Amino acid sequence: MSLHPLGVSDGAVVAELVRDSVVESLHLGVVAVADSSGTLLLEKGDTEAVVFPRSTLKPLQALAMLSTGVEFSSLELALSTVSHCGSKKHREAITGFMHNHEVDLGHLQCPNDWPLGSSERAELMAEGGVPSRVAMNCSGKHAGFLATCQHNNWDLDSYLSPSHPLQSLIVETISDYAGEQPSFSSVDGCGSPLHALSVGALARAFARVGAAKTAHEKQLLQAVAENSWALDGEGRDNTVTIDTIGGIAKIGAEGLVAMTTPEGVSVAVKILDGSMRATTIVALSALSRVGAITDTAFTQLVELLSVPVTGGEKTIGGLRATI
């Protein structure tokens, strides 16, 4: 096998939706589990398939920021890593983050958007609010980008340019942690440069972060642990997962999730059709398969996060991983 763009033949059935004991739908995906040495412990599908990792790259981008010597509070570092639901608490925290680093909100170049969370969106609408850059789920990362540029006296207006010193540093950091040069690059939905990796390389990168052998890695893990609400939102998949097993859990658009345990065992999942509903359950099942999380934690998380199948007012099935 060799690195190649994702194709339909790279996927394997990783989850199924069951209604009254009958399989109603199937999810094809690619799954890789890696330990802190970079060894792949479990593979489902072709883990050398190259994908756009989307927001799963945020922990690596945050580590690139820290390497410049910028000083973040625990909350600010966590906010640099988030894909938040757009709650009022998130919006106020990100506004405060930029104020602390003397960066005007007008420098944000992520697009105006409604909150990612449906309840948060409805709340803002009811208040007569409008889409904003701060409400956009990647605004914390952009705030971190700008604070880093301010610290290093780098140009603020061009901070999303691929040739900007910060973006060049991010590519170097991603390549270092993944042990793989990005196969190709594009632009993420938030306007940030986006770099493609194989699913296996994404898992290895997260395993290295989870092993936390450097001061910056330890700082990042501590910030996430102390501010798990910020990573996603109260009751949402990533936050609940972090609160239960520790480490980092990070969604990415188009059917992606990457997780690492505090022991440095990680998993990366890509669902081929871009659906998000199976990602977390498949990732947790893969970690359970290799003994990286306890049966108790796995059962607890499945009960909290699984997707029920209803027949009228009764639950008659659900989504289950086939790892």
C-alpha positions in Angstrom: 0.0 0.0 0.0 1.0 3.6 -0.5 -0.4 7.0 0.4 -3.3 8.0 -1.9 -6.4 10.2 -2.0 -9.5 8.7 -0.3 -11.6 6.4 -2.5 -14.7 4.3 -1.9 -12.7 1.1 -1.9 -10.7 2.3 1.1 -13.6 2.0 3.5 -14.9 -0.9 5.5 -18.2 -1.2 7.3 -17.5 0.4 10.7 -21.1 1.0 12.0 -24.6 -0.1 11.4 -28.0 1.3 12.3 -30.4 -1.4 13.5 -34.2 -1.2 13.5 -36.0 -4.1 15.2 -32.9 -6.3 14.8 -32.7 -5.5 11.1 -29.8 -3.5 9.7 -31.3 -0.4 8.1 -28.2 1.6 7.2 -24.4 1.1 7.1 -21.5 3.5 7.5 -18.2 2.9 5.6 -15.1 4.3 7.2 -11.4 4.2 7.9 -10.2 3.7 11.4 -6.6 3.7 12.8 -5.5 3.2 16.5 -1.9 4.0 17.4 0.2 3.8 20.5 2.7 6.4 21.7 5.5 4.7 19.8 3.6 5.2 16.5 2.7 1.6 16.1 -0.8 1.0 14.6 -2.6 -1.4 17.0 -5.8 -1.6 14.9 -6.7 -0.8 11.4 -10.1 -0.9 9.6 -10.1 0.1 6.0 -7.0 1.5 4.3 -5.3 3.8 6.8 -2.9 5.1 4.1 -5.9 6.9 2.5 -5.3 10.6 2.6 -8.0 12.9 3.9 -8.5 16.5 4.9 -8.4 16.3 8.7 -10.4 19.5 9.2 -10.6 20.6 12.8 -8.9 17.6 14.2 -5.7 19.5 13.3 -6.4 22.2 16.0 -4.3 20.6 18.8 -1.3 20.5 16.5 -2.0 24.1 15.4 -2.1 25.1 19.1 1.2 23.4 19.8 2.7 25.4 16.9 1.5 28.6 18.5 3.0 27.6 21.9 6.4 27.0 20.2 6.7 30.7 19.4 6.8 31.6 23.1 3.4 33.2 23.3 1.9 32.9 26.8 -1.7 31.7 27.0 -3.8 31.1 30.1 -5.2 27.6 30.5 -8.6 28.8 29.1 -7.0 30.6 26.2 -5.0 27.6 25.2 -8.1 25.4 25.3 -10.0 28.0 23.2 -7.3 27.8 20.6 -8.1 24.1 20.2 -11.9 24.2 20.1 -14.8 23.7 17.7 -17.3 25.3 20.0 -21.1 25.2 20.0 -21.3 29.0 20.0 -22.7 29.5 23.5 -22.8 32.9 25.1 -20.0 31.6 27.4 -17.9 30.7 24.5 -18.4 34.0 22.7 -17.6 36.0 25.9 -14.5 33.9 26.5 -13.1 34.5 23.0 -13.9 38.2 23.2 -11.9 38.3 26.5 -9.1 36.3 24.9 -8.6 38.8 22.2 -8.9 41.7 24.6 -6.2 40.2 26.8 -3.8 40.1 23.9 -4.8 43.6 22.6 -6.1 42.3 19.3 -9.2 44.0 17.9 -12.2 41.7 17.0 -12.1 43.3 13.6 -9.0 41.3 12.8 -10.9 38.0 12.9 -11.1 36.6 9.4 -13.2 33.5 10.0 -16.6 34.0 8.4 -19.7 35.3 10.1 -21.8 32.4 11.2 -24.6 31.2 13.6 -23.6 29.1 16.5 -22.8 25.4 15.6 -25.1 24.1 18.4 -28.8 24.0 17.5 -30.0 25.2 21.0 -27.3 27.9 21.1 -28.4 29.0 17.6 -32.0 29.2 18.6 -31.2 31.1 21.8 -29.2 33.7 19.9 -32.0 34.0 17.3 -34.6 34.5 20.1 -32.5 37.3 21.5 -32.5 39.0 18.1 -28.8 38.2 17.5 -27.2 37.9 14.1 -24.4 35.7 12.7 -20.9 36.9 13.8 -17.3 35.9 13.5 -17.1 35.2 17.2 -20.0 32.8 17.0 -18.3 30.8 14.3 -17.1 27.5 15.7 -13.4 28.1 14.8 -13.2 31.6 16.3 -11.1 30.4 19.2 -8.4 29.1 16.9 -8.4 32.4 15.0 -8.1 34.3 18.2 -5.1 32.1 19.1 -3.6 32.8 15.6 -3.9 36.5 16.1 -2.6 36.5 19.7 0.4 34.5 18.5 1.0 37.0 15.6 0.7 39.9 18.0 3.3 38.3 20.4 5.8 37.8 17.5 5.1 41.1 15.7 3.9 39.3 12.7 1.4 40.9 10.3 -2.2 40.5 11.5 -3.9 41.2 8.2 -2.3 38.3 6.3 -2.4 35.7 9.1 -4.3 33.2 7.0 -1.9 33.4 4.0 -0.1 30.1 3.4 3.2 32.0 3.2 2.7 33.7 6.6 5.3 32.8 9.2 2.7 31.3 11.5 1.2 29.1 8.7 4.6 27.9 7.7 5.3 27.0 11.3 2.0 25.1 11.5 2.9 23.0 8.4 6.3 22.1 10.0 4.6 21.1 13.3 1.9 19.0 11.6 4.6 17.2 9.5 6.7 16.6 12.6 3.9 15.1 14.7 2.4 13.1 11.9 5.7 11.8 10.6 4.4 12.6 7.2 4.5 15.6 4.8 1.0 16.8 3.9 0.1 15.2 0.5 -1.8 18.3 -0.6 -3.4 21.5 0.8 -6.5 23.5 0.5 -8.6 26.0 2.6 -10.8 25.0 5.5 -14.3 26.2 6.0 -13.1 28.9 8.4 -10.6 30.2 5.9 -7.5 28.7 7.4 -5.0 26.7 5.3 -5.8 23.0 5.5 -3.3 20.2 5.1 -4.1 16.6 4.1 -2.8 13.6 6.0 -3.4 9.8 5.9 -5.7 8.5 8.6 -2.8 6.5 10.1 -0.6 9.6 10.3 -3.4 11.5 12.1 -3.7 8.8 14.7 0.1 8.7 15.2 0.1 12.5 15.6 -2.6 12.4 18.3 -0.8 9.5 20.1 2.4 11.6 20.4 0.4 14.5 21.8 -1.3 12.2 24.3 2.0 10.8 25.5 2.8 14.4 26.6 6.6 14.1 26.8 7.2 17.9 26.3 6.2 20.8 28.5 4.0 22.2 25.7 2.2 18.9 25.3 1.6 18.6 29.0 0.4 22.2 29.1 -2.1 21.5 26.3 -3.4 18.3 28.0 -3.9 20.2 31.2 -5.7 23.1 29.5 -8.1 20.7 27.8 -8.7 18.8 31.1 -9.4 22.1 33.0 -11.7 23.5 30.3 -13.4 20.5 28.7 -16.6 22.6 28.3 -14.7 24.8 25.8 -13.7 22.1 23.4 -17.3 21.4 22.3 -20.0 22.4 24.8 -21.8 21.1 27.8 -23.3 17.7 27.1 -21.8 17.5 23.6 -19.7 14.5 22.4 -16.2 15.8 22.7 -16.7 17.4 26.1 -18.5 14.3 27.5 -15.7 12.1 26.2 -12.9 14.2 27.7 -14.7 14.3 31.1 -15.0 10.5 31.1 -11.7 9.2 29.8 -9.4 12.3 29.8 -7.0 13.2 27.0 -8.3 15.0 24.0 -11.3 14.3 21.8 -11.6 16.5 18.7 -14.3 16.5 16.0 -13.6 17.5 12.4 -16.2 18.3 9.8 -17.1 15.7 7.1 -17.1 12.6 9.4 -13.9 13.0 11.3 -12.9 12.5 14.9 -9.5 12.0 16.6 -8.9 11.1 20.2 -6.0 10.4 22.5 -6.1 8.9 26.0 -3.8 10.2 28.7 -1.6 7.1 28.1 -1.0 8.1 24.5 -3.2 5.6 22.7 -5.1 7.4 20.0 -7.7 6.8 17.3 -8.6 8.6 14.1 -11.8 8.0 12.3 -13.0 9.1 8.9 -16.6 8.2 7.8 -16.6 8.1 4.0 -19.9 9.8 3.4 -19.1 12.7 5.8 -21.8 11.8 8.3 -20.9 12.7 11.9 -23.4 10.4 13.7 -21.1 7.4 13.8 -17.7 9.0 14.5 -17.6 9.1 18.3 -19.1 5.7 18.8 -16.8 4.1 16.3 -13.7 5.8 17.9 -14.7 4.7 21.4 -15.3 1.2 20.2 -11.9 1.0 18.6 -10.2 2.3 21.8 -12.2 -0.3 23.8 -11.1 -3.1 21.4 -7.4 -2.5 22.2 -8.0 -2.1 25.9 -7.2 1.6 25.9 -10.4 2.5 27.8 -12.2 0.5 30.5 -15.4 -1.4 29.8 -17.1 0.8 32.3 -16.1 4.0 30.6 -17.1 2.6 27.2 -20.5 1.5 28.4 -21.1 4.8 30.1 -20.2 6.8 27.0 -22.3 4.6 24.7 -25.3 5.1 26.9 -24.8 8.8 26.9 -23.9 9.4 23.3 -25.5 6.6 21.2 -28.1 7.4 18.6 -31.5 5.8 19.4 -33.8 4.4 16.7 -37.4 5.0 17.6 -40.7 3.5 16.6 -43.3 6.0 17.7 -42.4 6.7 21.3 -40.4 3.5 21.9 -36.7 2.9 21.3 -36.5 -0.2 19.0 -32.9 -0.1 17.9 -29.8 2.0 17.6 -26.4 2.7 16.1 -23.7 0.2 16.9 -20.0 0.0 15.9 -18.8 -3.0 14.0 -15.1 -2.7 14.8 
